[in-house]
Structures are given as C-alpha cells and as structure tokens.
Amino acid sequence: DINCDGCLTEKGQLFGFCRVCKIRECAMKKGVKNCAYCNDCPCEELNKFHKFAPDAKATLEKIRTTM
C-alpha cells in the first residue's frame, strides 16, 4: 500500500524516496499521469521495479487495457 498523491505531485504527500525516484522523474518529464499512459511502457526501469512490486505491474496492465 502506498499513501501518496502520485508521481506528478509537487507539493502533495510523497515518500522520501519519491524525490529521487527515476520513474517519477521520467513521468514528470513526459507529463504522463502514470506509466500506463507512456508509449515506452514498460521500460527497463519499470521492469526492474516490477520485480519487487508485481501488484503494481498488474495495476498498470489493467489501466492500459481500459484506455
């Protein structure tokens, strides 16, 4: 479970790691709501993340199929 306001938030609630997260930085540069909306999904960085967060992978795949 994650309690934050999302990757694009600048002033909202974030975990400490979020401020240095490569995935968050990428989403902000590309201006996507989350990785599911990115044309490069899944990228190498995201694949590494999903190795220890398989539920996040399933969630993104679900979003991509409903777009």
N, CA, C and O atoms as a Tripos MOL2 file, in Angstrom:
@<TRIPOS>MOLECULE
protein
  268   267    67     0     0
PROTEIN
NO_CHARGES

@<TRIPOS>ATOM
      1 N           0.8390   -1.1900    0.0000 N.3       1 ASP1
      2 CA          0.0000    0.0000    0.0000 C.3       1 ASP1
      3 C           0.8800    1.2480    0.0000 C.2       1 ASP1
      4 O           1.8780    1.3320    0.7160 O.2       1 ASP1
      5 N           0.4880    2.1900   -0.8060 N.am      2 ILE2
      6 CA          1.2310    3.4420   -0.8860 C.3       2 ILE2
      7 C           0.2840    4.5770   -0.5440 C.2       2 ILE2
      8 O          -0.8500    4.6250   -1.0220 O.2       2 ILE2
      9 N           0.7560    5.4770    0.2790 N.am      3 ASN3
     10 CA         -0.0420    6.6230    0.6800 C.3       3 ASN3
     11 C           0.6460    7.8880    0.1790 C.2       3 ASN3
     12 O           1.3830    8.5390    0.9190 O.2       3 ASN3
     13 N           0.3990    8.2280   -1.0820 N.am      4 CYS4
     14 CA          0.9610    9.4500   -1.6410 C.3       4 CYS4
     15 C          -0.0320   10.0180   -2.6380 C.2       4 CYS4
     16 O          -1.0680    9.4140   -2.9140 O.2       4 CYS4
     17 N           0.2930   11.1780   -3.1720 N.am      5 ASP5
     18 CA         -0.6130   11.8550   -4.0980 C.3       5 ASP5
     19 C          -0.2290   11.6460   -5.5630 C.2       5 ASP5
     20 O          -0.7420   12.3400   -6.4410 O.2       5 ASP5
     21 N           0.6550   10.7120   -5.8300 N.am      6 GLY6
     22 CA          1.0040   10.3680   -7.2090 C.3       6 GLY6
     23 C           2.2930   10.9890   -7.6880 C.2       6 GLY6
     24 O           2.7950   11.9580   -7.1190 O.2       6 GLY6
     25 N           2.8110   10.4110   -8.7430 N.am      7 CYS7
     26 CA          4.1160   10.8030   -9.2640 C.3       7 CYS7
     27 C           4.1950   12.2550   -9.7170 C.2       7 CYS7
     28 O           5.2660   12.8580   -9.6460 O.2       7 CYS7
     29 N           3.1050   12.8230  -10.1730 N.am      8 LEU8
     30 CA          3.1630   14.1780  -10.7150 C.3       8 LEU8
     31 C           2.9980   15.2690   -9.6600 C.2       8 LEU8
     32 O           3.1400   16.4530   -9.9670 O.2       8 LEU8
     33 N           2.7020   14.8820   -8.4290 N.am      9 THR9
     34 CA          2.5100   15.8910   -7.3960 C.3       9 THR9
     35 C           3.8350   16.5780   -7.0560 C.2       9 THR9
     36 O           4.8800   15.9310   -6.9830 O.2       9 THR9
     37 N           3.7780   17.8730   -6.8530 N.am     10 GLU10
     38 CA          4.9710   18.6200   -6.4750 C.3      10 GLU10
     39 C           4.8870   19.1010   -5.0340 C.2      10 GLU10
     40 O           5.9060   19.2310   -4.3560 O.2      10 GLU10
     41 N           3.6740   19.3620   -4.5720 N.am     11 LYS11
     42 CA          3.5100   19.8950   -3.2300 C.3      11 LYS11
     43 C           2.7280   18.9550   -2.3230 C.2      11 LYS11
     44 O           2.5690   19.2350   -1.1350 O.2      11 LYS11
     45 N           2.2390   17.8440   -2.8660 N.am     12 GLY12
     46 CA          1.4230   16.9250   -2.0970 C.3      12 GLY12
     47 C           2.2530   15.9870   -1.2340 C.2      12 GLY12
     48 O           3.4440   16.2030   -1.0100 O.2      12 GLY12
     49 N           1.6080   14.9680   -0.7710 N.am     13 GLN13
     50 CA          2.2210   13.9910    0.1110 C.3      13 GLN13
     51 C           3.0560   12.9970   -0.7070 C.2      13 GLN13
     52 O           2.5430   12.3370   -1.6110 O.2      13 GLN13
     53 N           4.3460   12.9010   -0.3780 N.am     14 LEU14
     54 CA          5.2630   11.9830   -1.0370 C.3      14 LEU14
     55 C           6.0940   11.2410   -0.0010 C.2      14 LEU14
     56 O           6.3320   11.7410    1.0990 O.2      14 LEU14
     57 N           6.5260   10.0560   -0.3620 N.am     15 PHE15
     58 CA          7.5040    9.3520    0.4550 C.3      15 PHE15
     59 C           8.8710    9.9650    0.1820 C.2      15 PHE15
     60 O           9.0630   10.6030   -0.8530 O.2      15 PHE15
     61 N           9.8190    9.7830    1.0900 N.am     16 GLY16
     62 CA         11.1580   10.3320    0.9100 C.3      16 GLY16
     63 C          11.8170    9.8710   -0.3750 C.2      16 GLY16
     64 O          12.4630   10.6660   -1.0560 O.2      16 GLY16
     65 N          11.6640    8.5970   -0.7180 N.am     17 PHE17
     66 CA         12.2920    8.0570   -1.9160 C.3      17 PHE17
     67 C          11.7380    8.6930   -3.1860 C.2      17 PHE17
     68 O          12.4470    8.7910   -4.1880 O.2      17 PHE17
     69 N          10.4970    9.1200   -3.1550 N.am     18 CYS18
     70 CA          9.8490    9.6810   -4.3470 C.3      18 CYS18
     71 C          10.6200   10.8650   -4.9130 C.2      18 CYS18
     72 O          10.5910   11.1080   -6.1190 O.2      18 CYS18
     73 N          11.2890   11.5820   -4.0700 N.am     19 ARG19
     74 CA         12.0060   12.7750   -4.5110 C.3      19 ARG19
     75 C          13.2320   12.4340   -5.3630 C.2      19 ARG19
     76 O          13.7600   13.3020   -6.0580 O.2      19 ARG19
     77 N          13.6920   11.1730   -5.3140 N.am     20 VAL20
     78 CA         14.8390   10.7410   -6.1150 C.3      20 VAL20
     79 C          14.4880    9.5860   -7.0550 C.2      20 VAL20
     80 O          15.3770    9.0000   -7.6720 O.2      20 VAL20
     81 N          13.2100    9.2570   -7.1660 N.am     21 CYS21
     82 CA         12.7500    8.1200   -7.9640 C.3      21 CYS21
     83 C          12.9000    8.4080   -9.4610 C.2      21 CYS21
     84 O          12.3880    9.4110   -9.9580 O.2      21 CYS21
     85 N          13.6060    7.5210  -10.1810 N.am     22 LYS22
     86 CA         13.8170    7.6860  -11.6170 C.3      22 LYS22
     87 C          12.5070    7.5550  -12.3900 C.2      22 LYS22
     88 O          12.3080    8.2360  -13.3960 O.2      22 LYS22
     89 N          11.6200    6.6890  -11.9270 N.am     23 ILE23
     90 CA         10.3400    6.5010  -12.6070 C.3      23 ILE23
     91 C           9.4860    7.7610  -12.4700 C.2      23 ILE23
     92 O           8.8750    8.2050  -13.4420 O.2      23 ILE23
     93 N           9.4440    8.3240  -11.2970 N.am     24 ARG24
     94 CA          8.6970    9.5640  -11.0710 C.3      24 ARG24
     95 C           9.2720   10.7000  -11.9100 C.2      24 ARG24
     96 O           8.5290   11.4560  -12.5350 O.2      24 ARG24
     97 N          10.5890   10.8150  -11.9190 N.am     25 GLU25
     98 CA         11.2580   11.8540  -12.6960 C.3      25 GLU25
     99 C          10.8940   11.7370  -14.1830 C.2      25 GLU25
    100 O          10.6320   12.7410  -14.8460 O.2      25 GLU25
    101 N          10.8810   10.5200  -14.6880 N.am     26 CYS26
    102 CA         10.5290   10.2740  -16.0840 C.3      26 CYS26
    103 C           9.0750   10.6790  -16.3650 C.2      26 CYS26
    104 O           8.7990   11.3470  -17.3610 O.2      26 CYS26
    105 N           8.1570   10.2790  -15.4950 N.am     27 ALA27
    106 CA          6.7420   10.6210  -15.6640 C.3      27 ALA27
    107 C           6.5470   12.1300  -15.6750 C.2      27 ALA27
    108 O           5.7510   12.6530  -16.4550 O.2      27 ALA27
    109 N           7.2710   12.8250  -14.8110 N.am     28 MET28
    110 CA          7.1520   14.2820  -14.7620 C.3      28 MET28
    111 C           7.6900   14.9130  -16.0470 C.2      28 MET28
    112 O           7.0840   15.8420  -16.5820 O.2      28 MET28
    113 N           8.8180   14.4160  -16.5430 N.am     29 LYS29
    114 CA          9.3920   14.9620  -17.7810 C.3      29 LYS29
    115 C           8.4640   14.7430  -18.9630 C.2      29 LYS29
    116 O           8.3060   15.6220  -19.8100 O.2      29 LYS29
    117 N           7.8460   13.5590  -19.0160 N.am     30 LYS30
    118 CA          6.9710   13.2310  -20.1400 C.3      30 LYS30
    119 C           5.5610   13.7770  -19.9590 C.2      30 LYS30
    120 O           4.7880   13.8300  -20.9160 O.2      30 LYS30
    121 N           5.2180   14.1840  -18.7330 N.am     31 GLY31
    122 CA          3.8990   14.7440  -18.4610 C.3      31 GLY31
    123 C           2.7840   13.7150  -18.5210 C.2      31 GLY31
    124 O           1.6480   14.0460  -18.8620 O.2      31 GLY31
    125 N           3.1040   12.4570  -18.1910 N.am     32 VAL32
    126 CA          2.0800   11.4120  -18.1910 C.3      32 VAL32
    127 C           1.5250   11.2240  -16.7870 C.2      32 VAL32
    128 O           2.2410   11.3880  -15.7990 O.2      32 VAL32
    129 N           0.2600   10.8810  -16.7080 N.am     33 LYS33
    130 CA         -0.4110   10.6690  -15.4210 C.3      33 LYS33
    131 C           0.2640    9.5450  -14.6370 C.2      33 LYS33
    132 O           0.4820    9.6610  -13.4310 O.2      33 LYS33
    133 N           0.5910    8.4660  -15.3290 N.am     34 ASN34
    134 CA          1.3860    7.3750  -14.7670 C.3      34 ASN34
    135 C           1.9480    6.5770  -15.9350 C.2      34 ASN34
    136 O           1.6630    6.8790  -17.0940 O.2      34 ASN34
    137 N           2.7330    5.5750  -15.6360 N.am     35 CYS35
    138 CA          3.4370    4.8180  -16.6770 C.3      35 CYS35
    139 C           2.4950    4.1380  -17.6730 C.2      35 CYS35
    140 O           2.8880    3.8940  -18.8140 O.2      35 CYS35
    141 N           1.3010    3.8390  -17.2790 N.am     36 ALA36
    142 CA          0.3520    3.1950  -18.1910 C.3      36 ALA36
    143 C           0.0660    4.0750  -19.3990 C.2      36 ALA36
    144 O          -0.2930    3.5650  -20.4600 O.2      36 ALA36
    145 N           0.2160    5.3680  -19.2580 N.am     37 TYR37
    146 CA         -0.0600    6.3140  -20.3320 C.3      37 TYR37
    147 C           1.1760    6.6400  -21.1720 C.2      37 TYR37
    148 O           1.1140    7.4820  -22.0670 O.2      37 TYR37
    149 N           2.2730    5.9890  -20.8910 N.am     38 CYS38
    150 CA          3.5280    6.2520  -21.5930 C.3      38 CYS38
    151 C           3.6850    5.2880  -22.7690 C.2      38 CYS38
    152 O           3.4400    4.0890  -22.6350 O.2      38 CYS38
    153 N           4.0900    5.8150  -23.9070 N.am     39 ASN39
    154 CA          4.2990    4.9850  -25.0970 C.3      39 ASN39
    155 C           5.4790    4.0320  -24.9420 C.2      39 ASN39
    156 O           5.5800    3.0580  -25.6880 O.2      39 ASN39
    157 N           6.3690    4.2910  -23.9960 N.am     40 ASP40
    158 CA          7.5400    3.4420  -23.7770 C.3      40 ASP40
    159 C           7.3070    2.3720  -22.7130 C.2      40 ASP40
    160 O           8.2390    1.6660  -22.3300 O.2      40 ASP40
    161 N           6.0970    2.2530  -22.2450 N.am     41 CYS41
    162 CA          5.7630    1.2940  -21.1910 C.3      41 CYS41
    163 C           5.6900   -0.1160  -21.7660 C.2      41 CYS41
    164 O           5.0580   -0.3160  -22.8030 O.2      41 CYS41
    165 N           6.3080   -1.0790  -21.1350 N.am     42 PRO42
    166 CA          7.1730   -0.9890  -19.9610 C.3      42 PRO42
    167 C           8.6150   -0.7270  -20.3730 C.2      42 PRO42
    168 O           9.1090   -1.3090  -21.3380 O.2      42 PRO42
    169 N           9.2710    0.1330  -19.6500 N.am     43 CYS43
    170 CA         10.6760    0.4410  -19.8990 C.3      43 CYS43
    171 C          11.5510   -0.3970  -18.9610 C.2      43 CYS43
    172 O          11.0490   -1.1120  -18.0940 O.2      43 CYS43
    173 N          12.8410   -0.2920  -19.1510 N.am     44 GLU44
    174 CA         13.7770   -1.0660  -18.3350 C.3      44 GLU44
    175 C          13.6420   -0.7330  -16.8450 C.2      44 GLU44
    176 O          13.6430   -1.6260  -15.9980 O.2      44 GLU44
    177 N          13.5270    0.5530  -16.5400 N.am     45 GLU45
    178 CA         13.4200    0.9820  -15.1370 C.3      45 GLU45
    179 C          12.1490    0.4250  -14.5010 C.2      45 GLU45
    180 O          12.1720   -0.0160  -13.3520 O.2      45 GLU45
    181 N          11.0560    0.4440  -15.2320 N.am     46 LEU46
    182 CA          9.7900   -0.0650  -14.7280 C.3      46 LEU46
    183 C           9.8450   -1.5830  -14.5460 C.2      46 LEU46
    184 O           9.3180   -2.1140  -13.5680 O.2      46 LEU46
    185 N          10.4790   -2.2700  -15.4780 N.am     47 ASN47
    186 CA         10.6250   -3.7230  -15.3450 C.3      47 ASN47
    187 C          11.4080   -4.0950  -14.0890 C.2      47 ASN47
    188 O          11.0790   -5.0730  -13.4170 O.2      47 ASN47
    189 N          12.4420   -3.3200  -13.7710 N.am     48 LYS48
    190 CA         13.2160   -3.5670  -12.5370 C.3      48 LYS48
    191 C          12.3200   -3.3810  -11.3120 C.2      48 LYS48
    192 O          12.3520   -4.1840  -10.3790 O.2      48 LYS48
    193 N          11.5270   -2.3210  -11.3280 N.am     49 PHE49
    194 CA         10.6290   -2.0390  -10.2080 C.3      49 PHE49
    195 C           9.6030   -3.1570  -10.0200 C.2      49 PHE49
    196 O           9.3160   -3.5560   -8.8910 O.2      49 PHE49
    197 N           9.0590   -3.6550  -11.1120 N.am     50 HIS50
    198 CA          8.0170   -4.6810  -11.0370 C.3      50 HIS50
    199 C           8.5210   -6.0170  -10.5000 C.2      50 HIS50
    200 O           7.7190   -6.8480  -10.0730 O.2      50 HIS50
    201 N           9.8180   -6.2350  -10.5130 N.am     51 LYS51
    202 CA         10.3620   -7.4760   -9.9450 C.3      51 LYS51
    203 C          10.0500   -7.5850   -8.4560 C.2      51 LYS51
    204 O           9.8600   -8.6870   -7.9400 O.2      51 LYS51
    205 N           9.9970   -6.4460   -7.7620 N.am     52 PHE52
    206 CA          9.6670   -6.4990   -6.3340 C.3      52 PHE52
    207 C           8.3010   -5.8900   -6.0240 C.2      52 PHE52
    208 O           7.9140   -5.7870   -4.8600 O.2      52 PHE52
    209 N           7.5700   -5.4860   -7.0690 N.am     53 ALA53
    210 CA          6.2200   -4.9480   -6.8790 C.3      53 ALA53
    211 C           5.2940   -5.4710   -7.9810 C.2      53 ALA53
    212 O           4.8000   -4.6930   -8.7970 O.2      53 ALA53
    213 N           5.0560   -6.7920   -8.0050 N.am     54 PRO54
    214 CA          4.2340   -7.3710   -9.0690 C.3      54 PRO54
    215 C           2.7960   -6.8580   -9.0850 C.2      54 PRO54
    216 O           2.1640   -6.8310  -10.1410 O.2      54 PRO54
    217 N           2.2800   -6.4570   -7.9450 N.am     55 ASP55
    218 CA          0.9170   -5.9080   -7.9110 C.3      55 ASP55
    219 C           0.8390   -4.6060   -8.7000 C.2      55 ASP55
    220 O          -0.1710   -4.3250   -9.3460 O.2      55 ASP55
    221 N           1.8920   -3.8230   -8.6480 N.am     56 ALA56
    222 CA          1.9310   -2.5660   -9.4070 C.3      56 ALA56
    223 C           1.9040   -2.8590  -10.9040 C.2      56 ALA56
    224 O           1.2650   -2.1350  -11.6670 O.2      56 ALA56
    225 N           2.5890   -3.9040  -11.3210 N.am     57 LYS57
    226 CA          2.5840   -4.2950  -12.7280 C.3      57 LYS57
    227 C           1.1680   -4.6690  -13.1720 C.2      57 LYS57
    228 O           0.7120   -4.2500  -14.2360 O.2      57 LYS57
    229 N           0.4890   -5.4480  -12.3610 N.am     58 ALA58
    230 CA         -0.8820   -5.8670  -12.6880 C.3      58 ALA58
    231 C          -1.8080   -4.6550  -12.7770 C.2      58 ALA58
    232 O          -2.6770   -4.6010  -13.6480 O.2      58 ALA58
    233 N          -1.6290   -3.7000  -11.8960 N.am     59 THR59
    234 CA         -2.4590   -2.4900  -11.9040 C.3      59 THR59
    235 C          -2.2290   -1.6900  -13.1800 C.2      59 THR59
    236 O          -3.1900   -1.2500  -13.8110 O.2      59 THR59
    237 N          -0.9680   -1.4930  -13.5720 N.am     60 LEU60
    238 CA         -0.6740   -0.7500  -14.7970 C.3      60 LEU60
    239 C          -1.2110   -1.4580  -16.0240 C.2      60 LEU60
    240 O          -1.7320   -0.8140  -16.9350 O.2      60 LEU60
    241 N          -1.0890   -2.7760  -16.0590 N.am     61 GLU61
    242 CA         -1.6210   -3.5400  -17.1910 C.3      61 GLU61
    243 C          -3.1390   -3.3950  -17.2880 C.2      61 GLU61
    244 O          -3.6960   -3.3110  -18.3830 O.2      61 GLU61
    245 N          -3.7910   -3.3680  -16.1450 N.am     62 LYS62
    246 CA         -5.2450   -3.1890  -16.1170 C.3      62 LYS62
    247 C          -5.6290   -1.8050  -16.6560 C.2      62 LYS62
    248 O          -6.5890   -1.6760  -17.4150 O.2      62 LYS62
    249 N          -4.8840   -0.7880  -16.2640 N.am     63 ILE63
    250 CA         -5.1530    0.5700  -16.7490 C.3      63 ILE63
    251 C          -4.9600    0.6160  -18.2590 C.2      63 ILE63
    252 O          -5.7810    1.1900  -18.9740 O.2      63 ILE63
    253 N          -3.8730    0.0110  -18.7490 N.am     64 ARG64
    254 CA         -3.5680    0.0510  -20.1870 C.3      64 ARG64
    255 C          -4.6730   -0.6310  -21.0180 C.2      64 ARG64
    256 O          -4.9570   -0.1970  -22.1350 O.2      64 ARG64
    257 N          -5.2780   -1.6650  -20.4950 N.am     65 THR65
    258 CA         -6.3150   -2.3780  -21.2590 C.3      65 THR65
    259 C          -7.6390   -1.6350  -21.2530 C.2      65 THR65
    260 O          -8.5090   -1.9300  -22.0730 O.2      65 THR65
    261 N          -7.8130   -0.6800  -20.3510 N.am     66 THR66
    262 CA         -9.0780    0.0510  -20.2780 C.3      66 THR66
    263 C          -8.9740    1.4390  -20.9260 C.2      66 THR66
    264 O          -9.9360    2.2060  -20.9040 O.2      66 THR66
    265 N          -7.8320    1.7530  -21.4900 N.am     67 MET67
    266 CA         -7.6360    3.0900  -22.0880 C.3      67 MET67
    267 C          -8.2380    3.1430  -23.4740 C.2      67 MET67
    268 O          -8.1750    4.1790  -24.1350 O.2      67 MET67
@<TRIPOS>BOND
     1     1     2 1
     2     2     3 1
     3     3     4 2
     4     3     5 am
     5     5     6 1
     6     6     7 1
     7     7     8 2
     8     7     9 am
     9     9    10 1
    10    10    11 1
    11    11    12 2
    12    11    13 am
    13    13    14 1
    14    14    15 1
    15    15    16 2
    16    15    17 am
    17    17    18 1
    18    18    19 1
    19    19    20 2
    20    19    21 am
    21    21    22 1
    22    22    23 1
    23    23    24 2
    24    23    25 am
    25    25    26 1
    26    26    27 1
    27    27    28 2
    28    27    29 am
    29    29    30 1
    30    30    31 1
    31    31    32 2
    32    31    33 am
    33    33    34 1
    34    34    35 1
    35    35    36 2
    36    35    37 am
    37    37    38 1
    38    38    39 1
    39    39    40 2
    40    39    41 am
    41    41    42 1
    42    42    43 1
    43    43    44 2
    44    43    45 am
    45    45    46 1
    46    46    47 1
    47    47    48 2
    48    47    49 am
    49    49    50 1
    50    50    51 1
    51    51    52 2
    52    51    53 am
    53    53    54 1
    54    54    55 1
    55    55    56 2
    56    55    57 am
    57    57    58 1
    58    58    59 1
    59    59    60 2
    60    59    61 am
    61    61    62 1
    62    62    63 1
    63    63    64 2
    64    63    65 am
    65    65    66 1
    66    66    67 1
    67    67    68 2
    68    67    69 am
    69    69    70 1
    70    70    71 1
    71    71    72 2
    72    71    73 am
    73    73    74 1
    74    74    75 1
    75    75    76 2
    76    75    77 am
    77    77    78 1
    78    78    79 1
    79    79    80 2
    80    79    81 am
    81    81    82 1
    82    82    83 1
    83    83    84 2
    84    83    85 am
    85    85    86 1
    86    86    87 1
    87    87    88 2
    88    87    89 am
    89    89    90 1
    90    90    91 1
    91    91    92 2
    92    91    93 am
    93    93    94 1
    94    94    95 1
    95    95    96 2
    96    95    97 am
    97    97    98 1
    98    98    99 1
    99    99   100 2
   100    99   101 am
   101   101   102 1
   102   102   103 1
   103   103   104 2
   104   103   105 am
   105   105   106 1
   106   106   107 1
   107   107   108 2
   108   107   109 am
   109   109   110 1
   110   110   111 1
   111   111   112 2
   112   111   113 am
   113   113   114 1
   114   114   115 1
   115   115   116 2
   116   115   117 am
   117   117   118 1
   118   118   119 1
   119   119   120 2
   120   119   121 am
   121   121   122 1
   122   122   123 1
   123   123   124 2
   124   123   125 am
   125   125   126 1
   126   126   127 1
   127   127   128 2
   128   127   129 am
   129   129   130 1
   130   130   131 1
   131   131   132 2
   132   131   133 am
   133   133   134 1
   134   134   135 1
   135   135   136 2
   136   135   137 am
   137   137   138 1
   138   138   139 1
   139   139   140 2
   140   139   141 am
   141   141   142 1
   142   142   143 1
   143   143   144 2
   144   143   145 am
   145   145   146 1
   146   146   147 1
   147   147   148 2
   148   147   149 am
   149   149   150 1
   150   150   151 1
   151   151   152 2
   152   151   153 am
   153   153   154 1
   154   154   155 1
   155   155   156 2
   156   155   157 am
   157   157   158 1
   158   158   159 1
   159   159   160 2
   160   159   161 am
   161   161   162 1
   162   162   163 1
   163   163   164 2
   164   163   165 am
   165   165   166 1
   166   166   167 1
   167   167   168 2
   168   167   169 am
   169   169   170 1
   170   170   171 1
   171   171   172 2
   172   171   173 am
   173   173   174 1
   174   174   175 1
   175   175   176 2
   176   175   177 am
   177   177   178 1
   178   178   179 1
   179   179   180 2
   180   179   181 am
   181   181   182 1
   182   182   183 1
   183   183   184 2
   184   183   185 am
   185   185   186 1
   186   186   187 1
   187   187   188 2
   188   187   189 am
   189   189   190 1
   190   190   191 1
   191   191   192 2
   192   191   193 am
   193   193   194 1
   194   194   195 1
   195   195   196 2
   196   195   197 am
   197   197   198 1
   198   198   199 1
   199   199   200 2
   200   199   201 am
   201   201   202 1
   202   202   203 1
   203   203   204 2
   204   203   205 am
   205   205   206 1
   206   206   207 1
   207   207   208 2
   208   207   209 am
   209   209   210 1
   210   210   211 1
   211   211   212 2
   212   211   213 am
   213   213   214 1
   214   214   215 1
   215   215   216 2
   216   215   217 am
   217   217   218 1
   218   218   219 1
   219   219   220 2
   220   219   221 am
   221   221   222 1
   222   222   223 1
   223   223   224 2
   224   223   225 am
   225   225   226 1
   226   226   227 1
   227   227   228 2
   228   227   229 am
   229   229   230 1
   230   230   231 1
   231   231   232 2
   232   231   233 am
   233   233   234 1
   234   234   235 1
   235   235   236 2
   236   235   237 am
   237   237   238 1
   238   238   239 1
   239   239   240 2
   240   239   241 am
   241   241   242 1
   242   242   243 1
   243   243   244 2
   244   243   245 am
   245   245   246 1
   246   246   247 1
   247   247   248 2
   248   247   249 am
   249   249   250 1
   250   250   251 1
   251   251   252 2
   252   251   253 am
   253   253   254 1
   254   254   255 1
   255   255   256 2
   256   255   257 am
   257   257   258 1
   258   258   259 1
   259   259   260 2
   260   259   261 am
   261   261   262 1
   262   262   263 1
   263   263   264 2
   264   263   265 am
   265   265   266 1
   266   266   267 1
   267   267   268 2
@<TRIPOS>SUBSTRUCTURE
     1 ASP1         2 RESIDUE 1 A ASP
     2 ILE2         6 RESIDUE 1 A ILE
     3 ASN3        10 RESIDUE 1 A ASN
     4 CYS4        14 RESIDUE 1 A CYS
     5 ASP5        18 RESIDUE 1 A ASP
     6 GLY6        22 RESIDUE 1 A GLY
     7 CYS7        26 RESIDUE 1 A CYS
     8 LEU8        30 RESIDUE 1 A LEU
     9 THR9        34 RESIDUE 1 A THR
    10 GLU10       38 RESIDUE 1 A GLU
    11 LYS11       42 RESIDUE 1 A LYS
    12 GLY12       46 RESIDUE 1 A GLY
    13 GLN13       50 RESIDUE 1 A GLN
    14 LEU14       54 RESIDUE 1 A LEU
    15 PHE15       58 RESIDUE 1 A PHE
    16 GLY16       62 RESIDUE 1 A GLY
    17 PHE17       66 RESIDUE 1 A PHE
    18 CYS18       70 RESIDUE 1 A CYS
    19 ARG19       74 RESIDUE 1 A ARG
    20 VAL20       78 RESIDUE 1 A VAL
    21 CYS21       82 RESIDUE 1 A CYS
    22 LYS22       86 RESIDUE 1 A LYS
    23 ILE23       90 RESIDUE 1 A ILE
    24 ARG24       94 RESIDUE 1 A ARG
    25 GLU25       98 RESIDUE 1 A GLU
    26 CYS26      102 RESIDUE 1 A CYS
    27 ALA27      106 RESIDUE 1 A ALA
    28 MET28      110 RESIDUE 1 A MET
    29 LYS29      114 RESIDUE 1 A LYS
    30 LYS30      118 RESIDUE 1 A LYS
    31 GLY31      122 RESIDUE 1 A GLY
    32 VAL32      126 RESIDUE 1 A VAL
    33 LYS33      130 RESIDUE 1 A LYS
    34 ASN34      134 RESIDUE 1 A ASN
    35 CYS35      138 RESIDUE 1 A CYS
    36 ALA36      142 RESIDUE 1 A ALA
    37 TYR37      146 RESIDUE 1 A TYR
    38 CYS38      150 RESIDUE 1 A CYS
    39 ASN39      154 RESIDUE 1 A ASN
    40 ASP40      158 RESIDUE 1 A ASP
    41 CYS41      162 RESIDUE 1 A CYS
    42 PRO42      166 RESIDUE 1 A PRO
    43 CYS43      170 RESIDUE 1 A CYS
    44 GLU44      174 RESIDUE 1 A GLU
    45 GLU45      178 RESIDUE 1 A GLU
    46 LEU46      182 RESIDUE 1 A LEU
    47 ASN47      186 RESIDUE 1 A ASN
    48 LYS48      190 RESIDUE 1 A LYS
    49 PHE49      194 RESIDUE 1 A PHE
    50 HIS50      198 RESIDUE 1 A HIS
    51 LYS51      202 RESIDUE 1 A LYS
    52 PHE52      206 RESIDUE 1 A PHE
    53 ALA53      210 RESIDUE 1 A ALA
    54 PRO54      214 RESIDUE 1 A PRO
    55 ASP55      218 RESIDUE 1 A ASP
    56 ALA56      222 RESIDUE 1 A ALA
    57 LYS57      226 RESIDUE 1 A LYS
    58 ALA58      230 RESIDUE 1 A ALA
    59 THR59      234 RESIDUE 1 A THR
    60 LEU60      238 RESIDUE 1 A LEU
    61 GLU61      242 RESIDUE 1 A GLU
    62 LYS62      246 RESIDUE 1 A LYS
    63 ILE63      250 RESIDUE 1 A ILE
    64 ARG64      254 RESIDUE 1 A ARG
    65 THR65      258 RESIDUE 1 A THR
    66 THR66      262 RESIDUE 1 A THR
    67 MET67      266 RESIDUE 1 A MET
